[in-house]
Amino acid sequence: MPASMGNAIHNSFEEICKTEISQELAIGTGWFEKIVKSTLDKHWENERDLFMEAPRHPRWKSELYQKALDGLAGSLKILFEKTIGEIMELSKVEASDWAETQSYILANEATLTSNCDKLMGRLDLLISIKRSGKPEEWIVADLKTGKPPVTQLSPKVSRQLRFYRDILKENEPDHPVVTAEGWYSANQTIHTAEGPSVIEEALEAWERMTPTQEPLLATPTQEACSFCEWKSWCPSWWVAKMDGEIPQGGMFTDEVVNLVRLDPESGAALFQRAPPSGKNGELSQSSHRFGAILKDGALEQMKKIMDYIGDDPIFLGSARVSGKVLHLGDWSEILSWSPLLGSVSK
Ligand code: SF4
């Protein structure tokens, strides 16, 4: 849901920045506010459709619409503040204000590619500011719809922003001063990313991504594996979990199991845990059995794989724990357990 909300804000911001204001649009009071709202409405609906089409999704929180609208308004207010000066209410924006603001925009949702073609990034906004008596400045801005930093940018965000800054500087040798900023829509704060170039490190990372026949050494941790989407192909997290290196417990869990029985009508299932034997994905048997309630997409998926899985093991991902019973629904994964131990490419 946060990603959908962020997309709705980003896409609306991009579209509004590209909107040419005709005489017919800029009529009456509040015309800009109306454009902002109708643009967000459109993207909000698009995001909701995509969200609902996703095989695994929780509830769509329509109550977050107002937060998205406030976030979009906040982003636009930062843009005004940076270009023509502070605007307290979007309803007061005049056509000439918007035309002047747009004249500062050099690029909006643009792809930056390094000269060597190895590095690429998508910048949200590039504006050129030229104030009287001061040299021109380019601001590469990234809209942030998440939680604003308390004091300074996290190292990850700082690196991301400096990456845009540094590719831009490399591509445009005659650039003026370039500043990279994170614009946080939630509280309308601006955080500047400062520090040395990150290009060399980015190229080193690129080199390390060269595909290999053997997989990279797995380094399972709770933090890394919790949201990893490779678990049904990776034997290492299951070994780490059974060895206690990844702690058990919590609101959601993952399991590798054999299906003992399923009532396709009620979705009541009985599973038997299949603990690892060795490190390469082989499994053994256990007497540990537990019940689960499957519904919606999880029940459909289980019925589908039952046709061909036979006695083979199954990976259950993101099962909600409630006492001794697991609950699986649209948010869960049910896949065949298929450890992948080497490259499948010839
Ligand atoms: S599940 Fe496997 S691939 Fe994914 S983060 Fe954990 S160790 Fe790495």
Boltz pocket constraint, residues with backbone or C-beta under 6 A from the ligand:
constraints:
  - pocket:
      binder: B
      contacts: [[A, 218], [A, 219], [A, 220], [A, 221], [A, 224], [A, 225], [A, 228], [A, 229], [A, 230], [A, 231], [A, 234], [A, 235], [A, 236], [A, 237]]
      max_distance: 6.0
